[in-house]
Amino acid sequence: MARKILPKVTDEVEKLFQKAQNIFFFVGSGISVGSGIPSFRGLQGMDYFEEYFPMFLSSQEGLQKKPEVCWRFFKHLHEIINKAEPNIAHKTIAALQQKAKEKGKNVTILTLAHDGLLIKAGVENLLELHGNINLAVCSKCAKYQKMIEIELTPNQMPTCGCGGFLRPNIVLLDESVKEEIYDNGTIAARKADLYFSIGTSGVHKHSKYFFSELVDGATTIEINPIPTYLSRFFQFVLREKAEIVLPQFKS
């Protein structure tokens, strides 16, 4: 099928959506820009944090070498996220999931975002590939603690009641994702007859991987206001913001 670049949801696209039985939503962090959260590859006003590059502070190396700066950086990100609310794109995905499930369809939603806004919007069984920054986890006992409850003390790392050091419950840049989440996403991608890619640049290896796991015959739809690395491989490209396009689908 020749690629079609569209400004809105057409009857053809809507019919394919209604016909699909196994739907996979691959959601990037770009979906949260409309909620005031800058995407990782576009940290407006955050080219540096206390003279350090965000990519360094988001790595194991950074956490090991500059733990206090990293924690101030994580708390700064969480403060932005904690004030944010789901936008219409988050809410629409949750509504589409619920309606599809009521019709007996299988819906998998996997996200690269670690802001938790899809869960806040009502999405169920979300596969958070990069974790959730609203929680911290103990490196010793693996117990979780709410990030909002953690207060930073100068010259002292946040600790758990067991004495172990806490760290944000996110996957750092030089870490591997949880195998269980990756495996569940792989199984769902291989079963999908309709695949959405929303708000992601397509540069990330996970974007390429899950797309590559689709079977022949699966319908592929990309939603992004600008061209991405993978745009040329999609059958339908909706060249508009997710907040505008997603509500055009009929639940």
Buried (B, 14 or more C-beta within 10 A) or exposed (E): EEEBEBEEBBEEBEEBBBEBBBBBBBBBBBBBBBBEBBBBEEBEEBEEBEEBBBEBBBBEBBBEEBBBBBBBBBBBBBEBBBEBEBBBBBBBBBBBBBBBBEEEBBBBBBBBBBBBBBBBBBBEEBBBBBBBBBBBBBEEEEEBBEBEEBEEEEEEBBBBEEEBBBBBBBBBBEBEBBEEBBEBBBEBBBBBBBBBBBBBBBEBEBBBEBBEBBEEEBBBBBBBBEBBEBBEBBBBBBBBBBBBBBBBBEB
